[in-house]
């Protein structure tokens, strides 16, 4: 959960503030208790703001606690210039919250303060309700989750293995823009480093991992050519190698170009990428590490934000095909979907029981295993950060992953590439609109409806929101 600062703003007249102080504290205590019951950490201002000096000093102390958002609370009429001074003393996103108790003009105080912030262009959001109003607490929580996700980017490092893949412009972002807008540094790493490290990786652990995969997967389909135990272990050693590089260089998320150098001369990175994105490997539970195939920078950035908001692994896929007769999309890319999506279980054995490791197809002469499964059904939030004329936009929609009987699944996967993973998605976006407007070939998804937090995130980052629905 998020870290929320709460500062109550009061009337600047001594005699009025003295009359109102207990009322303000009772409302503030109720709101703080509600936020804490919801699981948030709350940092409360050390005094009620009733002077210009307190407006600055209280806000600075709350800001020093590294809060994700600052709630400025209005349970009475409050002098607007106190809000202006407090806002200037903090850089966190602001949520102006008004008590709706009609005995005191808290709404008036919030509106006067909000109008003043509008005049100077200071972004903020507004909410109102009783201190124990569940809807109010949820609205504040959504803003806090979005702010925490945005803040998590600042000071982070993206590891970019290789350069632009196959002339794919949408996979490359401006590093200056990333630093300025998101606070992200980009570490450029040659793919040869990965090859060298893989050759020196622990052979015993690679063998242990291969045996674990063989024991738990639905099938490992060796063919003696494109997929052998040796090639699978090479892919596993690549995972061990990049994991070491991630630790040494303190990479927060990453992307691997792979095509064509690795896929034609070494091995595909499908196994590596799948297990990096998984919440486990053969050694047990672990933190997911967002890794985008084809070193897709905006794809990885989208995944990192989706992960921060949803707290789950994030799907990476091509928009492979639209079955217009069924109004479903086949989201399918190489073989790098995290195995977690096969059943979305905390038990890796349950997920892997639905995963097949097939020999790579003709696109990839170096061979290795593709990680094939059909994503488990359920409601999904889908989207991507794309750019139009150099400016970021968040293209966002809700949808459902679907799975069918064995014969229908086979019919559908055989129409594209059956050896690769598939997510059959019914999107809220009409097919014609999606194909006319979506700004990339890659799309990303997390379970559940996380649109409120992502809307807030787009607003806080000053990114245009393109949200698509039917009707």
Helices and strands as residue ranges (DSSP letters): E 3-8, H 14-37, E 41-44, H 52-64, E 69-74, H 80-88, E 93-98, H 106-120, E 125-128, H 134-153, E 157-161, G 169-171, H 175-182, E 185-189, H 191-200, H 203-216, E 219-220, H 229-249, E 253-256, H 261-265, H 270-277, E 280-281, E 284-285, E 291-293, H 297-310, E 315-323, E 328-331, G 339-342, H 348-352, E 356-359, E 369-372, E 378-388, E 391-402, H 406-413, E 423-427, H 431-437, E 442-447, H 451-460, E 464-467
